[in-house]
Amino acid sequence: EIVVTVAPITHGQPRDASAAVEIPGPTKRRLGLDDERSWVVVTEVNQFVWAGPDLRPVSREQPARFDYGMLPPALFSQIRNALVERIGKRQTSLVPRT
């Protein structure tokens, strides 16, 4: 059993800019995401057993694929650093999923 922890992505712009990291447009296009602005939330993380019922396939054409690809190292570091900072301040909640 593999347990994973993931940060959610939202289209809703956070009121507090430090609560999320925006995903740049070129990265979204490369990953095949929509054109709306999106943020990785760093005030909440979800934890679940891989591959569990909370996962959704990327598409109907690829029912066994659950990832959109890798983040650029600089963006990944920015998200990681924001999470570490929030966790250190106890400002990130862990949400267990089924």
Disulfide bonds with the S-S distance in Angstrom:
none
